[in-house]
Amino acid sequence: MSIRVLVVDDEDIVRDGVGLLLSGEPDLEIVGECSDGRSALAKIVRLRPDVALIDVRMPGMDGIETTAAIRAELGTAAPAIVMLTSFDVDEAVWDSLGAGAAGFVLKSQTASDLVRAIRSVAAGEVALEPRIVRLLVDRYGRDYASASQEPPEVGRLTPKEREVLLLAAEGLSNYELAERLTVEVGTIKTHISHILTKLGVRDRAQAIAFAYRHELVRRNG
């Protein structure tokens, strides 16, 4: 079964390029494209893609605003969202996660990076390369950190759930988590589900944002 993809970018050449890159992947299907955030929301409601690739910086309604609007409108029925940008990693990474994106890809990265990101988020995981994770730890975690005392939600996690959360915040996939902890992938999925419920967040990306916002990674690093 194909992963249905919508491409949202204000540059024709980028949309055409992404289409060309993905055309050779038998499990990926571009079901539509658009050049602005407002039309993206309407197309997502109509086409119901599995993944939306959205440019961070677009005139009018930018990618982060578009992502937030999609999540607000569709909730758990929203597609997984990968943010695209021509610029180096900056605060857009943090803002994208906060808006509900599950991945972040630089347009300078390779086609295989993009394909891997699409497949990861379609599987319910996140697409954050190690360099982005390090930036979150070293910079934005401290910039956006809340009070030094851990929030009460963290106390609801079991030691194993906390360990899974911290490893997930490093960008590890379910398979990698299972290998690291020597358990089945199904066990990891159960842990992630419990973590989302206990933290009161909607998805894995939000759980990771929670971990950085409250300096859990730094405390354990």
C-alpha positions in Angstrom: 0.0 0.0 0.0 1.4 3.4 -1.0 2.2 6.3 1.3 0.1 9.2 0.0 2.1 12.5 -0.1 1.0 16.1 -0.5 3.7 18.7 -1.3 3.3 22.3 -0.1 5.9 24.8 -1.3 5.6 28.2 -2.9 8.4 27.5 -5.4 7.4 25.5 -8.6 10.9 24.2 -9.0 10.9 22.6 -5.5 7.5 21.0 -6.0 8.7 19.6 -9.4 11.9 18.4 -7.9 10.3 16.6 -5.0 7.9 15.0 -7.5 10.8 13.8 -9.6 12.7 12.5 -6.5 9.7 10.5 -5.2 8.5 9.2 -8.6 11.0 6.3 -8.5 9.8 5.1 -5.1 7.2 2.3 -5.5 5.7 2.8 -2.0 5.3 6.6 -2.3 2.6 8.4 -4.3 2.2 12.2 -4.7 -1.5 12.8 -4.5 -1.4 16.6 -4.8 0.6 19.8 -4.5 -0.1 23.4 -3.7 1.8 26.6 -3.2 0.4 28.2 0.0 -0.8 27.2 3.4 -4.5 28.1 3.0 -5.0 25.9 0.0 -3.0 23.1 1.7 -5.5 22.8 4.5 -8.4 22.5 1.9 -6.5 19.9 -0.1 -5.6 17.9 3.0 -9.2 17.7 4.0 -10.2 16.6 0.5 -7.3 14.3 -0.4 -6.5 12.8 3.1 -2.7 12.2 2.4 -0.7 10.2 4.8 2.2 12.7 4.8 2.4 16.4 4.0 5.7 18.0 3.1 5.4 21.6 4.0 7.9 24.5 3.4 8.7 26.3 6.6 8.8 29.8 5.0 6.0 30.7 2.6 4.4 34.1 2.0 1.2 34.7 3.9 0.5 31.7 6.0 3.9 30.1 6.7 4.6 26.4 7.2 4.5 26.5 11.0 1.1 28.3 11.0 -0.1 25.9 8.3 0.9 22.9 10.4 -0.8 24.3 13.5 -4.0 24.9 11.5 -4.0 21.4 10.1 -3.6 19.9 13.5 -6.3 22.1 15.0 -8.7 21.3 12.2 -8.1 17.5 11.9 -6.7 16.5 15.2 -5.6 12.8 15.2 -6.9 12.5 11.6 -4.2 15.0 10.4 -1.4 13.6 8.2 2.1 13.3 9.5 4.0 16.5 8.6 7.6 16.9 7.5 8.8 20.5 7.4 11.1 21.5 4.5 13.5 24.5 4.6 16.4 25.9 2.5 17.9 27.5 5.6 20.1 25.9 8.2 18.5 24.7 11.4 17.3 27.4 13.6 14.3 28.1 15.9 12.0 26.8 13.2 12.9 23.3 14.4 11.5 24.0 17.8 8.5 25.9 16.5 7.7 23.1 14.0 7.7 20.4 16.7 5.5 22.6 18.8 3.0 23.1 16.0 2.8 19.3 15.5 5.4 18.4 12.8 7.0 15.0 13.1 10.0 15.7 10.9 12.3 18.4 9.7 14.4 18.1 6.4 16.8 20.5 4.8 16.4 20.9 1.1 20.1 20.5 0.8 19.9 16.9 2.1 19.8 13.9 -0.2 16.8 12.3 -1.8 17.4 9.3 0.4 17.1 11.5 3.5 13.8 12.8 2.3 12.4 9.4 1.4 13.6 8.0 4.8 11.9 10.9 6.6 8.6 10.3 4.8 8.6 6.6 5.6 9.5 7.3 9.2 6.7 9.7 9.9 4.2 7.6 8.0 5.1 4.8 10.5 4.3 7.1 13.4 7.9 7.9 14.3 9.9 11.2 14.0 12.5 12.3 11.4 15.2 14.3 13.2 18.8 13.8 12.2 21.4 13.6 14.9 22.6 17.2 14.1 19.1 18.6 14.8 18.8 16.6 18.0 22.2 18.0 19.2 21.0 21.5 18.4 17.8 21.0 20.5 19.9 19.7 23.4 22.6 22.4 23.2 20.5 25.4 22.4 16.7 25.4 22.4 16.3 23.2 25.4 17.9 25.8 27.6 16.2 28.7 25.7 12.7 27.3 26.3 13.3 25.5 29.5 10.7 26.0 32.2 11.2 26.0 35.9 13.9 23.7 37.3 11.4 21.5 39.1 10.1 18.7 36.9 6.4 19.0 36.0 4.0 16.5 37.7 3.4 14.6 34.4 7.0 13.3 34.5 6.4 11.7 37.9 3.7 9.5 36.3 6.2 7.8 34.0 7.8 4.5 35.1 11.6 4.4 35.0 11.4 2.4 31.8 9.0 4.8 30.2 11.3 7.7 31.1 14.2 5.8 29.5 12.2 5.2 26.3 11.3 8.9 26.2 14.9 10.1 26.5 16.1 7.7 23.9 13.2 8.7 21.6 14.3 12.3 22.1 17.7 11.3 20.6 15.8 10.5 17.4 15.9 6.7 17.7 13.2 4.7 15.8 11.0 2.0 17.4 13.3 -0.6 15.9 16.4 1.1 17.3 14.8 1.5 20.7 13.9 -2.2 20.7 17.5 -3.1 19.8 18.9 -0.8 22.5 16.6 -2.1 25.2 16.5 -5.7 24.0 12.8 -5.9 23.8 10.2 -6.4 21.0 9.1 -3.5 18.9 5.5 -4.1 20.1 6.8 -3.4 23.7 8.3 -0.1 22.6 5.0 0.9 20.9 3.2 0.1 24.2 5.6 2.3 26.1 5.2 5.2 23.7 1.4 4.9 23.9 1.6 5.1 27.8 4.1 8.0 27.6 1.7 10.0 25.4 -1.2 9.4 27.7 0.7 10.2 30.9 2.3 13.4 29.5 -1.0 14.5 27.9 0.5 15.0 24.4 -0.9 14.0 21.1 2.0 12.3 19.4 5.7 11.3 19.6 7.0 14.6 18.3 5.1 16.5 21.0 6.5 14.1 23.6 10.0 14.9 22.4 9.3 18.6 22.5 8.0 18.1 26.1 11.3 16.4 27.0 13.4 19.3 25.7 11.1 22.0 27.0 11.4 20.7 30.5 15.1 19.9 30.2 14.7 16.2 30.8 17.4 15.4 28.3 19.8 17.9 29.8 19.2 16.6 33.3 20.0 13.1 32.2 22.8 14.0 29.8 
